[in-house]
Amino acid sequence: MKRLLLLTTLALLPLFVSAADDPGYTLRLKDHRYQPSVLHIPANTRIRLEVINQDASPEEFESSDFPAEKIVMPNSRMSLFIGPFKPGRYGFYGDFHQPTAQGSLIVE
């Protein structure tokens, strides 16, 4: 039994190390606007993106340029992994407040 646990732990270790190595970036939602509205990230790198919703209503982080769709509840936070991206500009938005909750990733 101990050997099985050890083998399982060793098999999963690269997943934990990989997640820990991913750089982290933070977006805040306040008054249904992303802050910052433009986020610069490195090319060819997977990142951990934390979205902090400081509003009293939920928001759905979403993009038509890359696969992402996740709800962040009021006064809470969520994280997701995105990328790696080629250099360029990638838009994202808050699906529940599209007129104001707009932003871009600048990948360099």
N, C-alpha and C positions, 0 to 999 in steps of 0.2 A: 504493500500500500504506500509506503514512504517513497519507494522508487517511482511509482506511478505519479505521485504528487510532484516529485522532483522533475520528472520528464515533462509533465504538463507545464510546470513553471518555466522551465528552460525553453519550451516551444513558444510560449507566449511572451517571453522577455523582449524579443525584437519589436513587438507591437508597442510595448511600453516605452522602450528607448526611442523608437521612431516618433511617437507622439510627443515625448519630452523635447526632442530636438527641433520640432517645428516652431518657427518664430511666431509670436503672438501679437495681435493688433486689436485695438478696441474702438468700437463705434458706440456713441451714445445717442439715444433718441430723446429729444426734449422739445416740447411744443410741436411734435410730429415732424421734426427735422433731424436728419443725421448730422452729428458733429464728430469729426470733421465731415464735410460733404465730399471731400476728395481725400482719398487715402492712398499713399504711395507705398507699394510693396515690391519686393524683388521678383524678377522673372525666374521661371523654372524652379520655383520653390513652393512647396505646399505650406500653407499657413493656418494657424488657428485664429479664427476671428471671434471675438467676444462682442456681443451686442447687449448693451445695457439700456433697458427701457425705463426712463424716468417719468414717463407719462402715466396717467390714470386709466388708460385704455390699452388693449393689446395691439400688437403690430405683427405683421408677417414680413420677415426679411425675404426678399425674392429678387431674382434676376432673370432676364431673358437672354443674357449673354453667357451665363455659366450655370451649371446645375446647383441651385440653392433655393430652398423654400422651407422656412422654419418660423414658427410662431414664437414670439417672446411676450410673455404675459406682462401686465402692468406692474411697474415698480419691481422688476426682476431682471434677470440676465440669462443668456444662453450662449453656448459656444458651438461652433461648427468648424469643420476643416474644409478649406477650399484650395483649388489649384492642384498642381502647378499651372501657371499661365505663361503664354508667350508674351513678349512685350506688346503693349497696346493699352487701350482704354476699354474698361468693362463697366457697364452701368448696373446699378442695383436700386431697389426702391422698396418702400413700405406699401404693401398691397392694400392695406386698409385706409391709407391716407396718401394716395399717389400724387395729388397736386403739390404737396409740400415735402414728403419723405422721399427725396431723390438723392442719389450720390453716385460716385464713380471710383473705381479702382484704377490707378495709374500704375501699370506694371513696367518696371525699368530694369 
